[in-house]
């Protein structure tokens, strides 16, 4: 592929990330507080929405593998995702009522995550075809992550500018929604027009139970190590996102700077992506991903220690200290998950050789199915714990009890430290090397 084709393909991840990241940072607090659903109800609905979405991933993986269209294996599914994505974006970001019901929120979440499933699994499977080599795959999937970061950067930049004139959460959410609605059709059409796809005739196979295709994957120790690492990393990243606005308001007590500091976080994550990409090419993907987890642990540990020195400072020095923490932590954000996607693509090649069939769609649906468990639990667990055990009330903000504030602080810090530690161990113990993957690809081509 030429550079334009690479950019066209990886840009498909731009609107997905632009819509996905605000779910934790803006949408959950918006529906919980501004629209009056409450913290625990929103957490449970979000979990249920993600859980039902999890059930669609295996179906999608099998459809990609078993039923390619006349346009190729992947393009039809990306095309179908666009209208579903646009309808769901409108319903969530520009709600049709000031008092939505739990059913409205649940249905909208299910639609948007179904669109994510249609698009994301297809993209990851497509990447295995577009970049068959070990290092080229790292380059393509880290470029895809760069597009994700640009999407996140865009939807953080929008609230950062909006809050200058209108600090309300509703204004920020509406502006993000309009932006996403504009970019979905443009990026989708460009990719479908310019990116090559594997040419396959339509299969005449009947659709079997997609969950049966997972049976062999559950027994694959190499794959499951990496998938468990991905689940843990997704959980702690999403937990930080779900608690970020609350953490900034009731623990740090600088809510007016939340969007601008998050903007700095995503700017720095682009630089971090370059570092982890370089390290992955010079060493190995699993080593670079493991190091990025260790780096996150170190930053979180320094953040925990530093909090006790800055908590009573005036706003300006406190802002400098917290901003420094967020910038340093941002370097870790883009490290592990794109490298893990590339590792799973390598493992799918190994499975292709072992079973004599390309099942990349099923393998990636297995990864996304279990990773979504981590994303889903990241909202429901902390929200329920804070409200039920500490009596935290999101509507009164800083007036909450000191014990509930400290609970947010400890959850925000130590749950990710534990998760990153286990993930790092699993990544460092991965055994599929660059040399072995080259032998696998040579055998597949013979």
FIBAMAR-520023 format. One record per residue (C-alpha): residue number from 0; residue in one letter; x, y, z. Coordinates in steps of 0.2 Angstrom, whole numbers. Layout:
% residues N
[rec NUM,'A',[X,Y,Z]]
...
//
This chain:
% residues 446
[rec 0,'X',[0,0,0]]
[rec 1,'X',[5,18,-3]]
[rec 2,'X',[5,31,11]]
[rec 3,'X',[-12,38,6]]
[rec 4,'X',[-20,20,7]]
[rec 5,'X',[-12,17,24]]
[rec 6,'X',[-19,34,30]]
[rec 7,'X',[-36,30,22]]
[rec 8,'X',[-37,13,31]]
[rec 9,'X',[-31,19,48]]
[rec 10,'X',[-42,34,48]]
[rec 11,'X',[-57,22,50]]
[rec 12,'X',[-52,22,68]]
[rec 13,'X',[-54,40,70]]
[rec 14,'X',[-73,42,72]]
[rec 15,'X',[-74,26,82]]
[rec 16,'X',[-61,33,95]]
[rec 17,'X',[-69,50,94]]
[rec 18,'X',[-86,43,99]]
[rec 19,'X',[-79,30,111]]
[rec 20,'X',[-68,40,122]]
[rec 21,'X',[-81,52,128]]
[rec 22,'X',[-92,38,134]]
[rec 23,'X',[-82,37,150]]
[rec 24,'X',[-77,55,152]]
[rec 25,'X',[-92,65,146]]
[rec 26,'X',[-107,54,143]]
[rec 27,'X',[-108,44,159]]
[rec 28,'X',[-107,60,170]]
[rec 29,'X',[-119,69,158]]
[rec 30,'X',[-133,56,159]]
[rec 31,'X',[-129,53,178]]
[rec 32,'X',[-130,71,183]]
[rec 33,'X',[-136,83,170]]
[rec 34,'X',[-150,71,164]]
[rec 35,'X',[-154,64,181]]
[rec 36,'X',[-152,46,179]]
[rec 37,'X',[-140,44,194]]
[rec 38,'X',[-123,37,196]]
[rec 39,'X',[-127,18,200]]
[rec 40,'X',[-141,17,187]]
[rec 41,'X',[-130,24,173]]
[rec 42,'X',[-116,12,178]]
[rec 43,'X',[-127,-3,178]]
[rec 44,'X',[-135,2,161]]
[rec 45,'X',[-118,5,154]]
[rec 46,'X',[-113,-12,160]]
[rec 47,'X',[-128,-20,152]]
[rec 48,'X',[-126,-11,136]]
[rec 49,'X',[-108,-17,134]]
[rec 50,'X',[-113,-35,140]]
[rec 51,'X',[-126,-37,127]]
[rec 52,'X',[-114,-29,114]]
[rec 53,'X',[-101,-42,119]]
[rec 54,'X',[-113,-56,113]]
[rec 55,'X',[-112,-48,95]]
[rec 56,'X',[-93,-50,93]]
[rec 57,'X',[-92,-69,90]]
[rec 58,'X',[-106,-67,77]]
[rec 59,'X',[-97,-53,68]]
[rec 60,'X',[-80,-63,68]]
[rec 61,'X',[-88,-78,60]]
[rec 62,'X',[-98,-67,47]]
[rec 63,'X',[-81,-59,42]]
[rec 64,'X',[-73,-76,40]]
[rec 65,'X',[-87,-86,33]]
[rec 66,'X',[-96,-74,22]]
[rec 67,'X',[-85,-62,12]]
[rec 68,'X',[-94,-51,-1]]
[rec 69,'X',[-91,-48,-19]]
[rec 70,'X',[-81,-33,-14]]
[rec 71,'X',[-69,-43,-3]]
[rec 72,'X',[-69,-50,14]]
[rec 73,'X',[-71,-33,24]]
[rec 74,'X',[-78,-19,15]]
[rec 75,'X',[-96,-23,16]]
[rec 76,'X',[-96,-24,35]]
[rec 77,'X',[-87,-7,36]]
[rec 78,'X',[-100,0,24]]
[rec 79,'X',[-115,-7,35]]
[rec 80,'X',[-107,1,51]]
[rec 81,'X',[-108,19,45]]
[rec 82,'X',[-127,22,46]]
[rec 83,'X',[-129,13,62]]
[rec 84,'X',[-115,23,69]]
[rec 85,'X',[-123,39,64]]
[rec 86,'X',[-140,35,71]]
[rec 87,'X',[-133,30,88]]
[rec 88,'X',[-122,45,89]]
[rec 89,'X',[-137,57,86]]
[rec 90,'X',[-147,48,100]]
[rec 91,'X',[-133,48,113]]
[rec 92,'X',[-124,65,110]]
[rec 93,'X',[-140,75,105]]
[rec 94,'X',[-153,66,116]]
[rec 95,'X',[-171,69,110]]
[rec 96,'X',[-177,73,128]]
[rec 97,'X',[-171,82,143]]
[rec 98,'X',[-177,67,154]]
[rec 99,'X',[-171,51,145]]
[rec 100,'X',[-177,34,152]]
[rec 101,'X',[-165,20,156]]
[rec 102,'X',[-172,11,141]]
[rec 103,'X',[-167,25,130]]
[rec 104,'X',[-149,26,136]]
[rec 105,'X',[-148,7,135]]
[rec 106,'X',[-154,6,117]]
[rec 107,'X',[-143,20,111]]
[rec 108,'X',[-128,12,119]]
[rec 109,'X',[-132,-5,111]]
[rec 110,'X',[-133,3,94]]
[rec 111,'X',[-117,13,95]]
[rec 112,'X',[-107,-2,102]]
[rec 113,'X',[-114,-13,88]]
[rec 114,'X',[-108,-1,76]]
[rec 115,'X',[-91,-1,84]]
[rec 116,'X',[-91,-20,83]]
[rec 117,'X',[-95,-20,65]]
[rec 118,'X',[-81,-8,61]]
[rec 119,'X',[-67,-12,73]]
[rec 120,'X',[-66,-31,71]]
[rec 121,'X',[-67,-29,53]]
[rec 122,'X',[-53,-16,53]]
[rec 123,'X',[-42,-28,64]]
[rec 124,'X',[-45,-43,52]]
[rec 125,'X',[-42,-32,37]]
[rec 126,'X',[-25,-26,44]]
[rec 127,'X',[-19,-44,44]]
[rec 128,'X',[-22,-45,26]]
[rec 129,'X',[-15,-27,22]]
[rec 130,'X',[1,-29,33]]
[rec 131,'X',[7,-48,33]]
[rec 132,'X',[24,-45,40]]
[rec 133,'X',[29,-44,58]]
[rec 134,'X',[36,-26,58]]
[rec 135,'X',[25,-19,45]]
[rec 136,'X',[10,-25,55]]
[rec 137,'X',[17,-15,70]]
[rec 138,'X',[19,0,59]]
[rec 139,'X',[1,-1,52]]
[rec 140,'X',[-7,-4,69]]
[rec 141,'X',[2,9,78]]
[rec 142,'X',[-3,21,64]]
[rec 143,'X',[-21,16,67]]
[rec 144,'X',[-18,20,85]]
[rec 145,'X',[-12,37,80]]
[rec 146,'X',[-28,40,71]]
[rec 147,'X',[-37,35,87]]
[rec 148,'X',[-27,47,97]]
[rec 149,'X',[-31,61,84]]
[rec 150,'X',[-49,56,86]]
[rec 151,'X',[-48,58,105]]
[rec 152,'X',[-38,74,103]]
[rec 153,'X',[-52,81,92]]
[rec 154,'X',[-66,78,104]]
[rec 155,'X',[-55,84,119]]
[rec 156,'X',[-51,100,110]]
[rec 157,'X',[-69,103,106]]
[rec 158,'X',[-74,104,125]]
[rec 159,'X',[-58,114,129]]
[rec 160,'X',[-64,127,117]]
[rec 161,'X',[-82,126,121]]
[rec 162,'X',[-80,128,140]]
[rec 163,'X',[-72,145,137]]
[rec 164,'X',[-89,152,132]]
[rec 165,'X',[-101,138,139]]
[rec 166,'X',[-94,127,153]]
[rec 167,'X',[-110,116,153]]
[rec 168,'X',[-107,98,150]]
[rec 169,'X',[-122,97,138]]
[rec 170,'X',[-114,110,127]]
[rec 171,'X',[-98,100,126]]
[rec 172,'X',[-107,83,123]]
[rec 173,'X',[-118,91,109]]
[rec 174,'X',[-103,99,100]]
[rec 175,'X',[-94,82,100]]
[rec 176,'X',[-109,73,93]]
[rec 177,'X',[-111,86,78]]
[rec 178,'X',[-92,84,74]]
[rec 179,'X',[-93,65,74]]
[rec 180,'X',[-109,65,63]]
[rec 181,'X',[-99,75,50]]
[rec 182,'X',[-84,64,49]]
[rec 183,'X',[-91,47,49]]
[rec 184,'X',[-97,47,31]]
[rec 185,'X',[-82,56,24]]
[rec 186,'X',[-69,44,31]]
[rec 187,'X',[-79,28,28]]
[rec 188,'X',[-82,33,9]]
[rec 189,'X',[-64,37,7]]
[rec 190,'X',[-58,20,14]]
[rec 191,'X',[-70,10,4]]
[rec 192,'X',[-65,19,-12]]
[rec 193,'X',[-46,18,-10]]
[rec 194,'X',[-40,4,1]]
[rec 195,'X',[-38,-13,-7]]
[rec 196,'X',[-46,-29,1]]
[rec 197,'X',[-44,-47,-1]]
[rec 198,'X',[-53,-54,-16]]
[rec 199,'X',[-64,-69,-11]]
[rec 200,'X',[-80,-76,-19]]
[rec 201,'X',[-95,-77,-7]]
[rec 202,'X',[-94,-92,4]]
[rec 203,'X',[-109,-105,3]]
[rec 204,'X',[-106,-110,21]]
[rec 205,'X',[-120,-109,33]]
[rec 206,'X',[-118,-99,49]]
[rec 207,'X',[-114,-111,63]]
[rec 208,'X',[-115,-107,82]]
[rec 209,'X',[-101,-93,83]]
[rec 210,'X',[-97,-97,101]]
[rec 211,'X',[-92,-114,96]]
[rec 212,'X',[-78,-107,86]]
[rec 213,'X',[-71,-100,103]]
[rec 214,'X',[-69,-117,110]]
[rec 215,'X',[-52,-120,103]]
[rec 216,'X',[-47,-102,107]]
[rec 217,'X',[-51,-104,126]]
[rec 218,'X',[-37,-118,126]]
[rec 219,'X',[-24,-108,118]]
[rec 220,'X',[-12,-103,132]]
[rec 221,'X',[-2,-91,121]]
[rec 222,'X',[-17,-81,115]]
[rec 223,'X',[-25,-81,132]]
[rec 224,'X',[-10,-73,140]]
[rec 225,'X',[-11,-59,128]]
[rec 226,'X',[-30,-57,129]]
[rec 227,'X',[-30,-57,148]]
[rec 228,'X',[-17,-43,148]]
[rec 229,'X',[-28,-33,136]]
[rec 230,'X',[-43,-35,147]]
[rec 231,'X',[-33,-29,162]]
[rec 232,'X',[-26,-14,153]]
[rec 233,'X',[-43,-10,145]]
[rec 234,'X',[-51,-11,163]]
[rec 235,'X',[-38,1,171]]
[rec 236,'X',[-38,14,157]]
[rec 237,'X',[-57,14,156]]
[rec 238,'X',[-58,16,175]]
[rec 239,'X',[-46,31,175]]
[rec 240,'X',[-58,38,161]]
[rec 241,'X',[-74,35,170]]
[rec 242,'X',[-67,43,186]]
[rec 243,'X',[-57,57,178]]
[rec 244,'X',[-70,71,179]]
[rec 245,'X',[-75,66,197]]
[rec 246,'X',[-57,65,202]]
[rec 247,'X',[-53,82,195]]
[rec 248,'X',[-68,90,204]]
[rec 249,'X',[-69,81,221]]
[rec 250,'X',[-51,76,224]]
[rec 251,'X',[-40,88,215]]
[rec 252,'X',[-53,102,216]]
[rec 253,'X',[-49,110,199]]
[rec 254,'X',[-64,105,188]]
[rec 255,'X',[-62,120,177]]
[rec 256,'X',[-46,114,170]]
[rec 257,'X',[-52,96,167]]
[rec 258,'X',[-54,97,148]]
[rec 259,'X',[-38,107,145]]
[rec 260,'X',[-28,95,155]]
[rec 261,'X',[-36,80,146]]
[rec 262,'X',[-31,89,130]]
[rec 263,'X',[-13,89,135]]
[rec 264,'X',[-14,71,140]]
[rec 265,'X',[-19,66,122]]
[rec 266,'X',[-6,77,114]]
[rec 267,'X',[7,69,124]]
[rec 268,'X',[0,51,120]]
[rec 269,'X',[4,54,102]]
[rec 270,'X',[23,57,107]]
[rec 271,'X',[22,41,118]]
[rec 272,'X',[15,31,103]]
[rec 273,'X',[31,35,93]]
[rec 274,'X',[42,29,107]]
[rec 275,'X',[33,13,110]]
[rec 276,'X',[32,10,91]]
[rec 277,'X',[51,13,90]]
[rec 278,'X',[54,1,105]]
[rec 279,'X',[43,-12,97]]
[rec 280,'X',[52,-12,81]]
[rec 281,'X',[69,-12,89]]
[rec 282,'X',[66,-25,102]]
[rec 283,'X',[49,-34,101]]
[rec 284,'X',[30,-30,102]]
[rec 285,'X',[28,-39,119]]
[rec 286,'X',[43,-32,127]]
[rec 287,'X',[38,-14,122]]
[rec 288,'X',[20,-17,128]]
[rec 289,'X',[27,-23,145]]
[rec 290,'X',[39,-9,147]]
[rec 291,'X',[24,3,144]]
[rec 292,'X',[15,-5,158]]
[rec 293,'X',[29,-4,170]]
[rec 294,'X',[31,15,165]]
[rec 295,'X',[13,18,170]]
[rec 296,'X',[15,9,187]]
[rec 297,'X',[30,21,190]]
[rec 298,'X',[20,37,186]]
[rec 299,'X',[5,31,196]]
[rec 300,'X',[16,28,211]]
[rec 301,'X',[24,45,210]]
[rec 302,'X',[7,52,208]]
[rec 303,'X',[1,44,224]]
[rec 304,'X',[16,50,234]]
[rec 305,'X',[15,67,226]]
[rec 306,'X',[-3,70,231]]
[rec 307,'X',[1,71,249]]
[rec 308,'X',[13,86,246]]
[rec 309,'X',[1,96,234]]
[rec 310,'X',[-16,93,241]]
[rec 311,'X',[-16,109,251]]
[rec 312,'X',[-7,120,239]]
[rec 313,'X',[-14,135,231]]
[rec 314,'X',[-23,132,214]]
[rec 315,'X',[-8,138,203]]
[rec 316,'X',[6,126,210]]
[rec 317,'X',[-7,112,212]]
[rec 318,'X',[-12,114,194]]
[rec 319,'X',[6,113,188]]
[rec 320,'X',[9,98,199]]
[rec 321,'X',[-7,89,193]]
[rec 322,'X',[-3,94,175]]
[rec 323,'X',[14,87,176]]
[rec 324,'X',[7,70,182]]
[rec 325,'X',[-6,70,168]]
[rec 326,'X',[7,73,155]]
[rec 327,'X',[18,60,161]]
[rec 328,'X',[4,47,163]]
[rec 329,'X',[-1,52,145]]
[rec 330,'X',[15,44,138]]
[rec 331,'X',[9,27,144]]
[rec 332,'X',[-9,28,136]]
[rec 333,'X',[-5,23,118]]
[rec 334,'X',[8,10,122]]
[rec 335,'X',[1,-7,125]]
[rec 336,'X',[-15,-10,116]]
[rec 337,'X',[-10,-6,98]]
[rec 338,'X',[5,-18,101]]
[rec 339,'X',[-6,-31,108]]
[rec 340,'X',[-17,-30,92]]
[rec 341,'X',[-2,-33,82]]
[rec 342,'X',[3,-48,93]]
[rec 343,'X',[-14,-55,91]]
[rec 344,'X',[-12,-54,72]]
[rec 345,'X',[4,-64,73]]
[rec 346,'X',[-5,-77,84]]
[rec 347,'X',[-19,-78,71]]
[rec 348,'X',[-6,-82,58]]
[rec 349,'X',[1,-96,69]]
[rec 350,'X',[-17,-103,71]]
[rec 351,'X',[-19,-101,52]]
[rec 352,'X',[-5,-113,50]]
[rec 353,'X',[-10,-125,64]]
[rec 354,'X',[-29,-127,58]]
[rec 355,'X',[-26,-123,39]]
[rec 356,'X',[-39,-109,39]]
[rec 357,'X',[-38,-90,40]]
[rec 358,'X',[-49,-86,56]]
[rec 359,'X',[-42,-69,59]]
[rec 360,'X',[-60,-62,61]]
[rec 361,'X',[-64,-75,74]]
[rec 362,'X',[-48,-72,83]]
[rec 363,'X',[-50,-53,84]]
[rec 364,'X',[-68,-55,89]]
[rec 365,'X',[-62,-66,104]]
[rec 366,'X',[-50,-52,109]]
[rec 367,'X',[-63,-39,108]]
[rec 368,'X',[-77,-49,116]]
[rec 369,'X',[-66,-52,132]]
[rec 370,'X',[-58,-34,131]]
[rec 371,'X',[-76,-27,132]]
[rec 372,'X',[-78,-36,148]]
[rec 373,'X',[-64,-25,155]]
[rec 374,'X',[-72,-9,148]]
[rec 375,'X',[-89,-13,155]]
[rec 376,'X',[-83,-17,172]]
[rec 377,'X',[-73,-1,173]]
[rec 378,'X',[-89,9,174]]
[rec 379,'X',[-101,-2,184]]
[rec 380,'X',[-88,-7,198]]
[rec 381,'X',[-81,10,204]]
[rec 382,'X',[-98,18,202]]
[rec 383,'X',[-108,5,212]]
[rec 384,'X',[-94,4,225]]
[rec 385,'X',[-93,23,228]]
[rec 386,'X',[-112,25,229]]
[rec 387,'X',[-116,10,239]]
[rec 388,'X',[-101,8,251]]
[rec 389,'X',[-96,26,253]]
[rec 390,'X',[-113,35,249]]
[rec 391,'X',[-105,46,236]]
[rec 392,'X',[-117,58,227]]
[rec 393,'X',[-112,65,211]]
[rec 394,'X',[-124,79,212]]
[rec 395,'X',[-116,87,227]]
[rec 396,'X',[-98,86,221]]
[rec 397,'X',[-85,93,233]]
[rec 398,'X',[-98,92,247]]
[rec 399,'X',[-96,73,248]]
[rec 400,'X',[-88,66,263]]
[rec 401,'X',[-69,65,265]]
[rec 402,'X',[-69,46,265]]
[rec 403,'X',[-78,45,249]]
[rec 404,'X',[-66,57,241]]
[rec 405,'X',[-51,46,247]]
[rec 406,'X',[-60,31,240]]
[rec 407,'X',[-60,39,223]]
[rec 408,'X',[-41,43,225]]
[rec 409,'X',[-37,26,230]]
[rec 410,'X',[-47,17,217]]
[rec 411,'X',[-40,29,203]]
[rec 412,'X',[-22,25,208]]
[rec 413,'X',[-21,7,215]]
[rec 414,'X',[-33,-3,204]]
[rec 415,'X',[-23,2,188]]
[rec 416,'X',[-6,-1,197]]
[rec 417,'X',[-12,-19,201]]
[rec 418,'X',[-19,-22,183]]
[rec 419,'X',[-4,-15,175]]
[rec 420,'X',[7,-26,185]]
[rec 421,'X',[-1,-42,180]]
[rec 422,'X',[-2,-37,162]]
[rec 423,'X',[16,-33,162]]
[rec 424,'X',[20,-50,168]]
[rec 425,'X',[9,-59,155]]
[rec 426,'X',[17,-48,141]]
[rec 427,'X',[35,-51,146]]
[rec 428,'X',[32,-70,146]]
[rec 429,'X',[25,-70,128]]
[rec 430,'X',[35,-82,117]]
[rec 431,'X',[31,-79,99]]
[rec 432,'X',[47,-70,92]]
[rec 433,'X',[50,-61,76]]
[rec 434,'X',[60,-75,69]]
[rec 435,'X',[47,-88,73]]
[rec 436,'X',[33,-77,65]]
[rec 437,'X',[44,-76,49]]
[rec 438,'X',[45,-95,48]]
[rec 439,'X',[26,-96,50]]
[rec 440,'X',[23,-83,36]]
[rec 441,'X',[35,-93,25]]
[rec 442,'X',[26,-109,28]]
[rec 443,'X',[9,-101,24]]
[rec 444,'X',[15,-94,8]]
[rec 445,'X',[22,-112,2]]
//
